Amino acid sequence: DGYVAGELLLLACAPEPTETGEIIYPHPDEWREVVGPPDPFVRWSDGSTVATQADWAARRAELLTLFRYYEYGHEPVLAEPTVVGTTNPTATSRELSVEFEGGAFRLLILLPDGEGPFPVLLGQNACGNAAVAADLPLDPPASWVDTDQCDGGQDPYWPTSEALSRGVAVATFHQSDIQPDDPDETGILQSLDVPTEPDTAWGTIAAWSYGVSLATTVLLSQPEIEPDKIYVWGHSRRGKVALWAAALDTRIAGAWAHQSGTGGAALARTLDGESIDAINLLFPHWFNEWFPLFGGRETYFPVDQHLLIAAIAPRAVR
């Protein structure tokens, strides 16, 4: 895998392959300024233009490598989850207890009336599965909960009844089962070893995206779920997760990211909304350690978020 940037950026900062062919990625301070968003159709590794599907496959690999290296961090190889139990199974709902190397989570699946298989909206929740489906006899979350987010429950924020009435299933898991939204709490970031440089190790957004892929694997084993119609959705920080998960995992049919903002769908170079400085000050655990170095230097950032959406193509993004 190589790198990604526009033609001007290629001229400003060329790759440095070693004798073994491995590419040395520049330190964030070594990139030169490029005011406009990088060109999606020019490869960083050799300056070639993307003209075919094969070219795009190579370009997409560069994009993912770049985002891993300078923003989200490197995730480990996806673990194989195992369903070890089912709680309160009915014709239209079940909560699966899932274990994987490094942790466990509970995946709630809500099904429409009728015969499947059904498309499914998959998203993580902030307050536990019981807060999403208050009418079901579900246990409260055992993992960490941000009480500031969870006063009043989460039902109003979920399109559950609308989705089910339209023949679409809903699946969700508590984000803290994967990684708490607090740098002082322990989750899979601490339990799974990622063999990469400390500065490029994964952050919480990447950890949650890893959880989305684990849940996708479980959904693919459920006969009521249409395997090629798994859509990931989320609001704000969970919108960022939906985009990164869909970019990484081609089993996901599309992403619905609502107000995903900085680190999601918003261009860093526009300087609208939260800046790179601001988001890393408030949430220093969300990204890797190199992303904050582009704070106040957004035009030196070797990618931008339009390339994240491009990496999901040709799948749908809303």
ZADO-1210 file (C-alpha; in nm, 4 decimals, padded with zeros to 6 digits):
<atoms>
<atom x="00.0000" y="00.0000" z="00.0000" code="ASP" pos="1"/>
<atom x="00.1203" y="00.3477" z="-00.0746" code="GLY" pos="2"/>
<atom x="00.0006" y="00.6965" z="-00.0042" code="TYR" pos="3"/>
<atom x="-00.2486" y="00.9453" z="-00.1365" code="VAL" pos="4"/>
<atom x="-00.2422" y="01.3110" z="-00.2281" code="ALA" pos="5"/>
<atom x="-00.2839" y="01.5491" z="-00.5177" code="GLY" pos="6"/>
<atom x="-00.0310" y="01.6113" z="-00.7925" code="GLU" pos="7"/>
<atom x="00.1078" y="01.9222" z="-00.6235" code="LEU" pos="8"/>
<atom x="00.1533" y="01.7275" z="-00.3042" code="LEU" pos="9"/>
<atom x="00.3313" y="01.4532" z="-00.4962" code="LEU" pos="10"/>
<atom x="00.5820" y="01.7061" z="-00.6232" code="LEU" pos="11"/>
<atom x="00.6224" y="01.8541" z="-00.2769" code="ALA" pos="12"/>
<atom x="00.6742" y="01.5295" z="-00.0896" code="CYS" pos="13"/>
<atom x="00.7671" y="01.2213" z="-00.2892" code="ALA" pos="14"/>
<atom x="00.7674" y="00.8694" z="-00.1381" code="PRO" pos="15"/>
<atom x="01.0941" y="00.7277" z="-00.0154" code="GLU" pos="16"/>
<atom x="01.1068" y="00.3505" z="-00.0765" code="PRO" pos="17"/>
<atom x="01.3706" y="00.1505" z="00.1084" code="THR" pos="18"/>
<atom x="01.5867" y="-00.1204" z="-00.0467" code="GLU" pos="19"/>
<atom x="01.3118" y="-00.3719" z="00.0343" code="THR" pos="20"/>
<atom x="01.0493" y="-00.1582" z="-00.1398" code="GLY" pos="21"/>
<atom x="00.8851" y="-00.0448" z="00.1848" code="GLU" pos="22"/>
<atom x="00.7634" y="00.3157" z="00.1685" code="ILE" pos="23"/>
<atom x="00.8776" y="00.5570" z="00.4376" code="ILE" pos="24"/>
<atom x="00.5956" y="00.7948" z="00.5264" code="TYR" pos="25"/>
<atom x="00.6941" y="01.1541" z="00.6044" code="PRO" pos="26"/>
<atom x="00.6585" y="01.3046" z="00.9501" code="HIS" pos="27"/>
<atom x="00.3612" y="01.5469" z="00.9632" code="PRO" pos="28"/>
<atom x="00.6032" y="01.8392" z="00.9821" code="ASP" pos="29"/>
<atom x="00.7599" y="01.7402" z="00.6494" code="GLU" pos="30"/>
<atom x="00.4509" y="01.7932" z="00.4337" code="TRP" pos="31"/>
<atom x="00.4333" y="02.1157" z="00.2340" code="ARG" pos="32"/>
<atom x="00.1241" y="02.3290" z="00.2073" code="GLU" pos="33"/>
<atom x="-00.1435" y="02.2417" z="-00.0486" code="VAL" pos="34"/>
<atom x="-00.4374" y="02.4790" z="-00.0185" code="VAL" pos="35"/>
<atom x="-00.6930" y="02.2850" z="-00.2225" code="GLY" pos="36"/>
<atom x="-00.8245" y="01.9396" z="-00.1348" code="PRO" pos="37"/>
<atom x="-00.6023" y="01.6590" z="-00.2737" code="PRO" pos="38"/>
<atom x="-00.7063" y="01.5117" z="-00.6079" code="ASP" pos="39"/>
<atom x="-00.8851" y="01.1761" z="-00.5656" code="PRO" pos="40"/>
<atom x="-00.7623" y="01.0575" z="-00.9055" code="PHE" pos="41"/>
<atom x="-00.3852" y="01.1032" z="-00.8728" code="VAL" pos="42"/>
<atom x="-00.1818" y="00.8383" z="-00.6911" code="ARG" pos="43"/>
<atom x="00.0722" y="00.9602" z="-00.4400" code="TRP" pos="44"/>
<atom x="00.3062" y="00.6648" z="-00.4794" code="SER" pos="45"/>
<atom x="00.3899" y="00.7258" z="-00.8467" code="ASP" pos="46"/>
<atom x="00.1904" y="01.0277" z="-00.9668" code="GLY" pos="47"/>
<atom x="-00.0172" y="00.8165" z="-01.2062" code="SER" pos="48"/>
<atom x="-00.3753" y="00.9061" z="-01.2964" code="THR" pos="49"/>
<atom x="-00.6626" y="00.6788" z="-01.1987" code="VAL" pos="50"/>
<atom x="-00.8298" y="00.5665" z="-01.5213" code="ALA" pos="51"/>
<atom x="-00.9542" y="00.2100" z="-01.4621" code="THR" pos="52"/>
<atom x="-01.1155" y="00.0027" z="-01.1902" code="GLN" pos="53"/>
<atom x="-00.7786" y="-00.1601" z="-01.1227" code="ALA" pos="54"/>
<atom x="-00.6224" y="00.1847" z="-01.0853" code="ASP" pos="55"/>
<atom x="-00.8959" y="00.2789" z="-00.8393" code="TRP" pos="56"/>
<atom x="-00.8389" y="-00.0368" z="-00.6335" code="ALA" pos="57"/>
<atom x="-00.4749" y="00.0640" z="-00.5924" code="ALA" pos="58"/>
<atom x="-00.5738" y="00.4219" z="-00.5180" code="ARG" pos="59"/>
<atom x="-00.8280" y="00.3129" z="-00.2560" code="ARG" pos="60"/>
<atom x="-00.5568" y="00.1080" z="-00.0839" code="ALA" pos="61"/>
<atom x="-00.3427" y="00.4223" z="-00.0719" code="GLU" pos="62"/>
<atom x="-00.6269" y="00.6215" z="00.0768" code="LEU" pos="63"/>
<atom x="-00.6852" y="00.3711" z="00.3562" code="LEU" pos="64"/>
<atom x="-00.3144" y="00.3541" z="00.4320" code="THR" pos="65"/>
<atom x="-00.2936" y="00.7303" z="00.4498" code="LEU" pos="66"/>
<atom x="-00.5947" y="00.7691" z="00.6792" code="PHE" pos="67"/>
<atom x="-00.4617" y="00.4954" z="00.9062" code="ARG" pos="68"/>
<atom x="-00.1212" y="00.6583" z="00.9238" code="TYR" pos="69"/>
<atom x="-00.2200" y="01.0209" z="00.9813" code="TYR" pos="70"/>
<atom x="-00.5663" y="01.0222" z="01.1378" code="GLU" pos="71"/>
<atom x="-00.7438" y="00.7122" z="01.2676" code="TYR" pos="72"/>
<atom x="-00.4538" y="00.4767" z="01.3355" code="GLY" pos="73"/>
<atom x="-00.3914" y="00.1149" z="01.2424" code="HIS" pos="74"/>
<atom x="-00.6414" y="-00.1454" z="01.3546" code="GLU" pos="75"/>
<atom x="-00.5507" y="-00.5128" z="01.4152" code="PRO" pos="76"/>
<atom x="-00.6602" y="-00.7985" z="01.1912" code="VAL" pos="77"/>
<atom x="-01.0320" y="-00.8517" z="01.2419" code="LEU" pos="78"/>
<atom x="-01.1045" y="-01.1128" z="01.5078" code="ALA" pos="79"/>
<atom x="-01.3596" y="-01.3908" z="01.4562" code="GLU" pos="80"/>
<atom x="-01.6556" y="-01.3256" z="01.6894" code="PRO" pos="81"/>
<atom x="-01.8501" y="-01.6101" z="01.8490" code="THR" pos="82"/>
<atom x="-02.2127" y="-01.5935" z="01.9633" code="VAL" pos="83"/>
<atom x="-02.2172" y="-01.7552" z="02.3078" code="VAL" pos="84"/>
<atom x="-02.5730" y="-01.6847" z="02.4173" code="GLY" pos="85"/>
<atom x="-02.9101" y="-01.5297" z="02.3359" code="THR" pos="86"/>
<atom x="-03.1291" y="-01.3222" z="02.5679" code="THR" pos="87"/>
<atom x="-03.5088" y="-01.2857" z="02.5400" code="ASN" pos="88"/>
<atom x="-03.5457" y="-01.4309" z="02.1895" code="PRO" pos="89"/>
<atom x="-03.8791" y="-01.3613" z="02.0178" code="THR" pos="90"/>
<atom x="-03.9987" y="-01.3610" z="01.6594" code="ALA" pos="91"/>
<atom x="-03.9005" y="-00.9957" z="01.6251" code="THR" pos="92"/>
<atom x="-03.6124" y="-00.9387" z="01.8674" code="SER" pos="93"/>
<atom x="-03.3103" y="-01.1002" z="02.0273" code="ARG" pos="94"/>
<atom x="-02.9967" y="-00.9879" z="02.2081" code="GLU" pos="95"/>
<atom x="-02.6861" y="-01.1895" z="02.1252" code="LEU" pos="96"/>
<atom x="-02.3908" y="-01.2204" z="02.3603" code="SER" pos="97"/>
<atom x="-02.0786" y="-01.2081" z="02.1459" code="VAL" pos="98"/>
<atom x="-01.7214" y="-01.2865" z="02.2440" code="GLU" pos="99"/>
<atom x="-01.4043" y="-01.2192" z="02.0477" code="PHE" pos="100"/>
<atom x="-01.0339" y="-01.2049" z="02.1153" code="GLU" pos="101"/>
<atom x="-00.9961" y="-00.8989" z="02.3344" code="GLY" pos="102"/>
<atom x="-01.3515" y="-00.8497" z="02.4554" code="GLY" pos="103"/>
<atom x="-01.7264" y="-00.9099" z="02.4366" code="ALA" pos="104"/>
<atom x="-02.0406" y="-00.7185" z="02.3481" code="PHE" pos="105"/>
<atom x="-02.4165" y="-00.7617" z="02.3274" code="ARG" pos="106"/>
<atom x="-02.5763" y="-00.7145" z="01.9859" code="LEU" pos="107"/>
<atom x="-02.9464" y="-00.6276" z="01.9851" code="LEU" pos="108"/>
<atom x="-03.1360" y="-00.7243" z="01.6688" code="ILE" pos="109"/>
<atom x="-03.4894" y="-00.5954" z="01.6056" code="LEU" pos="110"/>
<atom x="-03.6788" y="-00.7489" z="01.3130" code="LEU" pos="111"/>
<atom x="-03.9868" y="-00.6286" z="01.1211" code="PRO" pos="112"/>
<atom x="-04.2995" y="-00.8372" z="01.0984" code="ASP" pos="113"/>
<atom x="-04.3115" y="-01.0763" z="00.8058" code="GLY" pos="114"/>
<atom x="-04.0621" y="-01.3027" z="00.6385" code="GLU" pos="115"/>
<atom x="-03.7026" y="-01.2041" z="00.5745" code="GLY" pos="116"/>
<atom x="-03.4359" y="-01.1669" z="00.4880" code="PRO" pos="117"/>
<atom x="-03.4434" y="-00.7958" z="00.5704" code="PHE" pos="118"/>
<atom x="-03.2080" y="-00.5038" z="00.5093" code="PRO" pos="119"/>
<atom x="-03.0601" y="-00.3797" z="00.8370" code="VAL" pos="120"/>
<atom x="-02.9492" y="-00.0507" z="00.9886" code="LEU" pos="121"/>
<atom x="-02.6516" y="-00.1129" z="01.2183" code="LEU" pos="122"/>
<atom x="-02.5270" y="00.1453" z="01.4664" code="GLY" pos="123"/>
<atom x="-02.3647" y="00.1744" z="01.8032" code="GLN" pos="124"/>
<atom x="-02.5440" y="00.3416" z="02.0921" code="ASN" pos="125"/>
<atom x="-02.4098" y="00.5538" z="02.3765" code="ALA" pos="126"/>
<atom x="-02.6282" y="00.4373" z="02.6633" code="CYS" pos="127"/>
<atom x="-02.6832" y="00.0633" z="02.6285" code="GLY" pos="128"/>
<atom x="-02.9264" y="-00.1499" z="02.4330" code="ASN" pos="129"/>
<atom x="-03.1956" y="-00.1102" z="02.6982" code="ALA" pos="130"/>
<atom x="-03.1974" y="00.2648" z="02.6343" code="ALA" pos="131"/>
<atom x="-03.2705" y="00.2070" z="02.2659" code="VAL" pos="132"/>
<atom x="-03.5491" y="-00.0467" z="02.3208" code="ALA" pos="133"/>
<atom x="-03.7035" y="00.0509" z="02.6518" code="ALA" pos="134"/>
<atom x="-04.0042" y="-00.1777" z="02.5969" code="ASP" pos="135"/>
<atom x="-03.7885" y="-00.4915" z="02.6030" code="LEU" pos="136"/>
<atom x="-03.6740" y="-00.6670" z="02.9247" code="PRO" pos="137"/>
<atom x="-03.3045" y="-00.5978" z="02.8681" code="LEU" pos="138"/>
<atom x="-03.0381" y="-00.5592" z="03.1334" code="ASP" pos="139"/>
<atom x="-02.8773" y="-00.2174" z="03.1724" code="PRO" pos="140"/>
<atom x="-02.5245" y="-00.1888" z="03.0356" code="PRO" pos="141"/>
<atom x="-02.2460" y="-00.3409" z="03.2411" code="ALA" pos="142"/>
<atom x="-01.9838" y="-00.1238" z="03.0716" code="SER" pos="143"/>
<atom x="-01.9054" y="00.2442" z="03.1284" code="TRP" pos="144"/>
<atom x="-02.1825" y="00.4973" z="03.0559" code="VAL" pos="145"/>
<atom x="-02.1456" y="00.8703" z="02.9942" code="ASP" pos="146"/>
<atom x="-02.4266" y="01.0005" z="03.2163" code="THR" pos="147"/>
<atom x="-02.4210" y="01.3409" z="03.0441" code="ASP" pos="148"/>
<atom x="-02.5267" y="01.1748" z="02.7169" code="GLN" pos="149"/>
<atom x="-02.7767" y="00.9325" z="02.8647" code="CYS" pos="150"/>
<atom x="-03.0218" y="01.1394" z="03.0688" code="ASP" pos="151"/>
<atom x="-03.3662" y="01.0708" z="02.9230" code="GLY" pos="152"/>
<atom x="-03.2663" y="00.7607" z="02.7289" code="GLY" pos="153"/>
<atom x="-03.1898" y="00.7216" z="02.3599" code="GLN" pos="154"/>
<atom x="-03.5248" y="00.6217" z="02.2072" code="ASP" pos="155"/>
<atom x="-03.5927" y="00.9624" z="02.0437" code="PRO" pos="156"/>
<atom x="-03.2618" y="00.9489" z="01.8576" code="TYR" pos="157"/>
<atom x="-03.3190" y="00.6113" z="01.6967" code="TRP" pos="158"/>
<atom x="-03.5358" y="00.5582" z="01.3839" code="PRO" pos="159"/>
<atom x="-03.6387" y="00.2165" z="01.5137" code="THR" pos="160"/>
<atom x="-04.0154" y="00.2291" z="01.4631" code="SER" pos="161"/>
<atom x="-03.9820" y="00.4016" z="01.1250" code="GLU" pos="162"/>
<atom x="-03.7285" y="00.1451" z="01.0045" code="ALA" pos="163"/>
<atom x="-03.9299" y="-00.1541" z="01.1235" code="LEU" pos="164"/>
<atom x="-04.2503" y="-00.0196" z="00.9673" code="SER" pos="165"/>
<atom x="-04.0700" y="-00.0074" z="00.6333" code="ARG" pos="166"/>
<atom x="-03.9416" y="-00.3626" z="00.6528" code="GLY" pos="167"/>
<atom x="-03.5909" y="-00.2712" z="00.7686" code="VAL" pos="168"/>
<atom x="-03.4276" y="-00.4446" z="01.0658" code="ALA" pos="169"/>
<atom x="-03.2281" y="-00.2527" z="01.3283" code="VAL" pos="170"/>
<atom x="-02.9142" y="-00.3759" z="01.5049" code="ALA" pos="171"/>
<atom x="-02.7153" y="-00.1988" z="01.7755" code="THR" pos="172"/>
<atom x="-02.4527" y="-00.2490" z="02.0446" code="PHE" pos="173"/>
<atom x="-02.3303" y="-00.0358" z="02.3328" code="HIS" pos="174"/>
<atom x="-02.0149" y="00.1462" z="02.2197" code="GLN" pos="175"/>
<atom x="-01.8532" y="00.1102" z="02.5639" code="SER" pos="176"/>
<atom x="-01.8640" y="-00.2686" z="02.5294" code="ASP" pos="177"/>
<atom x="-01.5952" y="-00.2114" z="02.2666" code="ILE" pos="178"/>
<atom x="-01.4200" y="00.1002" z="02.4017" code="GLN" pos="179"/>
<atom x="-01.5463" y="00.3566" z="02.6550" code="PRO" pos="180"/>
<atom x="-01.5553" y="00.7171" z="02.5376" code="ASP" pos="181"/>
<atom x="-01.3080" y="00.8086" z="02.8103" code="ASP" pos="182"/>
<atom x="-00.9274" y="00.7859" z="02.7860" code="PRO" pos="183"/>
<atom x="-00.9072" y="00.6686" z="03.1478" code="ASP" pos="184"/>
<atom x="-01.1320" y="00.3642" z="03.0921" code="GLU" pos="185"/>
<atom x="-01.0176" y="00.0262" z="02.9564" code="THR" pos="186"/>
<atom x="-01.1424" y="-00.1447" z="02.6407" code="GLY" pos="187"/>
<atom x="-01.0047" y="-00.3217" z="02.3357" code="ILE" pos="188"/>
<atom x="-00.7520" y="-00.0444" z="02.2731" code="LEU" pos="189"/>
<atom x="-00.5741" y="-00.1757" z="02.5799" code="GLN" pos="190"/>
<atom x="-00.6463" y="-00.5469" z="02.5318" code="SER" pos="191"/>
<atom x="-00.5555" y="-00.5967" z="02.1637" code="LEU" pos="192"/>
<atom x="-00.1964" y="-00.5514" z="02.0529" code="ASP" pos="193"/>
<atom x="-00.1461" y="-00.3445" z="01.7369" code="VAL" pos="194"/>
<atom x="00.2020" y="-00.4004" z="01.5884" code="PRO" pos="195"/>
<atom x="00.2744" y="-00.0473" z="01.4627" code="THR" pos="196"/>
<atom x="00.4495" y="00.2693" z="01.5699" code="GLU" pos="197"/>
<atom x="00.2964" y="00.4301" z="01.8804" code="PRO" pos="198"/>
<atom x="00.2151" y="00.7515" z="01.6920" code="ASP" pos="199"/>
<atom x="00.0065" y="00.5629" z="01.4351" code="THR" pos="200"/>
<atom x="-00.1711" y="00.3214" z="01.6706" code="ALA" pos="201"/>
<atom x="-00.5502" y="00.3217" z="01.6593" code="TRP" pos="202"/>
<atom x="-00.7748" y="00.5571" z="01.8535" code="GLY" pos="203"/>
<atom x="-01.1300" y="00.5239" z="01.9804" code="THR" pos="204"/>
<atom x="-01.2986" y="00.6026" z="01.6453" code="ILE" pos="205"/>
<atom x="-01.1040" y="00.3153" z="01.4896" code="ALA" pos="206"/>
<atom x="-01.1860" y="00.0878" z="01.7849" code="ALA" pos="207"/>
<atom x="-01.5580" y="00.1544" z="01.7479" code="TRP" pos="208"/>
<atom x="-01.5313" y="00.0924" z="01.3735" code="SER" pos="209"/>
<atom x="-01.3655" y="-00.2395" z="01.4541" code="TYR" pos="210"/>
<atom x="-01.6707" y="-00.3172" z="01.6679" code="GLY" pos="211"/>
<atom x="-01.8986" y="-00.2357" z="01.3737" code="VAL" pos="212"/>
<atom x="-01.7102" y="-00.4882" z="01.1607" code="SER" pos="213"/>
<atom x="-01.7382" y="-00.7505" z="01.4347" code="LEU" pos="214"/>
<atom x="-02.1136" y="-00.6871" z="01.4477" code="ALA" pos="215"/>
<atom x="-02.1289" y="-00.7105" z="01.0677" code="THR" pos="216"/>
<atom x="-01.9732" y="-01.0575" z="01.0855" code="THR" pos="217"/>
<atom x="-02.2393" y="-01.1639" z="01.3365" code="VAL" pos="218"/>
<atom x="-02.5232" y="-01.0196" z="01.1257" code="LEU" pos="219"/>
<atom x="-02.4013" y="-01.2137" z="00.8244" code="LEU" pos="220"/>
<atom x="-02.4617" y="-01.5330" z="01.0240" code="SER" pos="221"/>
<atom x="-02.8273" y="-01.4444" z="01.0922" code="GLN" pos="222"/>
<atom x="-03.0686" y="-01.5915" z="00.8349" code="PRO" pos="223"/>
<atom x="-03.3185" y="-01.3054" z="00.8736" code="GLU" pos="224"/>
<atom x="-03.0611" y="-01.0474" z="00.7566" code="ILE" pos="225"/>
<atom x="-03.0095" y="-00.9744" z="00.3869" code="GLU" pos="226"/>
<atom x="-02.6303" y="-01.0128" z="00.3558" code="PRO" pos="227"/>
<atom x="-02.5730" y="-00.7492" z="00.0876" code="ASP" pos="228"/>
<atom x="-02.7891" y="-00.4844" z="00.2573" code="LYS" pos="229"/>
<atom x="-02.6117" y="-00.4076" z="00.5840" code="ILE" pos="230"/>
<atom x="-02.6022" y="-00.0285" z="00.6276" code="TYR" pos="231"/>
<atom x="-02.4122" y="00.1480" z="00.9053" code="VAL" pos="232"/>
<atom x="-02.5431" y="00.4700" z="01.0534" code="TRP" pos="233"/>
<atom x="-02.4647" y="00.7147" z="01.3305" code="GLY" pos="234"/>
<atom x="-02.4870" y="01.0733" z="01.4534" code="HIS" pos="235"/>
<atom x="-02.1868" y="01.2967" z="01.5315" code="SER" pos="236"/>
<atom x="-01.8992" y="01.0824" z="01.6664" code="ARG" pos="237"/>
<atom x="-02.0913" y="00.7731" z="01.5630" code="ARG" pos="238"/>
<atom x="-02.1283" y="00.9246" z="01.2166" code="GLY" pos="239"/>
<atom x="-01.7483" y="00.9376" z="01.1956" code="LYS" pos="240"/>
<atom x="-01.7471" y="00.5714" z="01.2920" code="VAL" pos="241"/>
<atom x="-02.0009" y="00.4835" z="01.0224" code="ALA" pos="242"/>
<atom x="-01.7824" y="00.6416" z="00.7533" code="LEU" pos="243"/>
<atom x="-01.4538" y="00.4864" z="00.8671" code="TRP" pos="244"/>
<atom x="-01.6136" y="00.1438" z="00.9158" code="ALA" pos="245"/>
<atom x="-01.7698" y="00.1538" z="00.5684" code="ALA" pos="246"/>
<atom x="-01.4419" y="00.2666" z="00.4134" code="ALA" pos="247"/>
<atom x="-01.2589" y="-00.0288" z="00.5693" code="LEU" pos="248"/>
<atom x="-01.5224" y="-00.2999" z="00.5362" code="ASP" pos="249"/>
<atom x="-01.6628" y="-00.3658" z="00.1882" code="THR" pos="250"/>
<atom x="-01.9232" y="-00.6033" z="00.3330" code="ARG" pos="251"/>
<atom x="-02.1050" y="-00.2879" z="00.4475" code="ILE" pos="252"/>
<atom x="-02.3437" y="-00.1724" z="00.1737" code="ALA" pos="253"/>
<atom x="-02.3359" y="00.1950" z="00.2686" code="GLY" pos="254"/>
<atom x="-02.3065" y="00.4592" z="00.5396" code="ALA" pos="255"/>
<atom x="-02.5617" y="00.7040" z="00.6782" code="TRP" pos="256"/>
<atom x="-02.3572" y="00.9643" z="00.8662" code="ALA" pos="257"/>
<atom x="-02.5558" y="01.2442" z="01.0279" code="HIS" pos="258"/>
<atom x="-02.3597" y="01.5580" z="01.1235" code="GLN" pos="259"/>
<atom x="-02.0334" y="01.3640" z="01.1350" code="SER" pos="260"/>
<atom x="-01.8253" y="01.6833" z="01.1332" code="GLY" pos="261"/>
<atom x="-01.4493" y="01.7037" z="01.1722" code="THR" pos="262"/>
<atom x="-01.2926" y="01.3631" z="01.1256" code="GLY" pos="263"/>
<atom x="-01.6100" y="01.2570" z="00.9463" code="GLY" pos="264"/>
<atom x="-01.7482" y="01.4094" z="00.6261" code="ALA" pos="265"/>
<atom x="-01.6461" y="01.7738" z="00.6840" code="ALA" pos="266"/>
<atom x="-01.3394" y="01.9012" z="00.5013" code="LEU" pos="267"/>
<atom x="-01.0640" y="02.0017" z="00.7433" code="ALA" pos="268"/>
<atom x="-00.9511" y="02.2686" z="00.4975" code="ARG" pos="269"/>
<atom x="-01.2783" y="02.4632" z="00.5143" code="THR" pos="270"/>
<atom x="-01.2135" y="02.5573" z="00.8802" code="LEU" pos="271"/>
<atom x="-01.5910" y="02.5515" z="00.9365" code="ASP" pos="272"/>
<atom x="-01.7153" y="02.4034" z="01.2625" code="GLY" pos="273"/>
<atom x="-01.4667" y="02.2314" z="01.4894" code="GLU" pos="274"/>
<atom x="-01.1036" y="02.2625" z="01.3903" code="SER" pos="275"/>
<atom x="-00.8484" y="01.9821" z="01.4175" code="ILE" pos="276"/>
<atom x="-00.7108" y="02.1630" z="01.7237" code="ASP" pos="277"/>
<atom x="-01.0509" y="02.1869" z="01.8899" code="ALA" pos="278"/>
<atom x="-01.1612" y="01.8278" z="01.8363" code="ILE" pos="279"/>
<atom x="-00.8325" y="01.6858" z="01.9616" code="ASN" pos="280"/>
<atom x="-00.8393" y="01.9148" z="02.2646" code="LEU" pos="281"/>
<atom x="-01.1874" y="01.7955" z="02.3605" code="LEU" pos="282"/>
<atom x="-01.1451" y="01.4312" z="02.2553" code="PHE" pos="283"/>
<atom x="-00.7734" y="01.3457" z="02.2573" code="PRO" pos="284"/>
<atom x="-00.8474" y="00.9714" z="02.2516" code="HIS" pos="285"/>
<atom x="-01.0507" y="00.9597" z="01.9293" code="TRP" pos="286"/>
<atom x="-00.7653" y="00.9710" z="01.6761" code="PHE" pos="287"/>
<atom x="-00.4000" y="00.8715" z="01.6587" code="ASN" pos="288"/>
<atom x="-00.1173" y="01.0867" z="01.7912" code="GLU" pos="289"/>
<atom x="-00.0203" y="01.2363" z="01.4554" code="TRP" pos="290"/>
<atom x="-00.3574" y="01.3862" z="01.3639" code="PHE" pos="291"/>
<atom x="-00.3300" y="01.6716" z="01.6207" code="PRO" pos="292"/>
<atom x="-00.0053" y="01.7855" z="01.4582" code="LEU" pos="293"/>
<atom x="-00.2115" y="01.9187" z="01.1667" code="PHE" pos="294"/>
<atom x="-00.4047" y="02.1502" z="01.3998" code="GLY" pos="295"/>
<atom x="-00.3658" y="02.5046" z="01.2693" code="GLY" pos="296"/>
<atom x="-00.1926" y="02.3485" z="00.9691" code="ARG" pos="297"/>
<atom x="-00.4958" y="02.2001" z="00.7942" code="GLU" pos="298"/>
<atom x="-00.3624" y="02.2842" z="00.4475" code="THR" pos="299"/>
<atom x="-00.0622" y="02.0616" z="00.5208" code="TYR" pos="300"/>
<atom x="-00.2854" y="01.7621" z="00.5887" code="PHE" pos="301"/>
<atom x="-00.1973" y="01.5134" z="00.3105" code="PRO" pos="302"/>
<atom x="-00.5596" y="01.3974" z="00.2751" code="VAL" pos="303"/>
<atom x="-00.9012" y="01.5415" z="00.3484" code="ASP" pos="304"/>
<atom x="-01.2386" y="01.3938" z="00.4279" code="GLN" pos="305"/>
<atom x="-01.3722" y="01.3895" z="00.0713" code="HIS" pos="306"/>
<atom x="-01.1201" y="01.1096" z="00.0164" code="LEU" pos="307"/>
<atom x="-01.2768" y="00.9121" z="00.3015" code="LEU" pos="308"/>
<atom x="-01.6101" y="00.9244" z="00.1187" code="ILE" pos="309"/>
<atom x="-01.4308" y="00.8348" z="-00.2059" code="ALA" pos="310"/>
<atom x="-01.2888" y="00.5237" z="-00.0382" code="ALA" pos="311"/>
<atom x="-01.6450" y="00.3988" z="00.0191" code="ILE" pos="312"/>
<atom x="-01.7397" y="00.4343" z="-00.3491" code="ALA" pos="313"/>
<atom x="-01.9319" y="00.2955" z="-00.5292" code="PRO" pos="314"/>
<atom x="-02.1353" y="00.2122" z="-00.2186" code="ARG" pos="315"/>
<atom x="-02.3928" y="00.4627" z="-00.0917" code="ALA" pos="316"/>
<atom x="-02.3191" y="00.7487" z="00.1480" code="VAL" pos="317"/>
<atom x="-02.5832" y="00.9789" z="00.2973" code="ARG" pos="318"/>
</atoms>
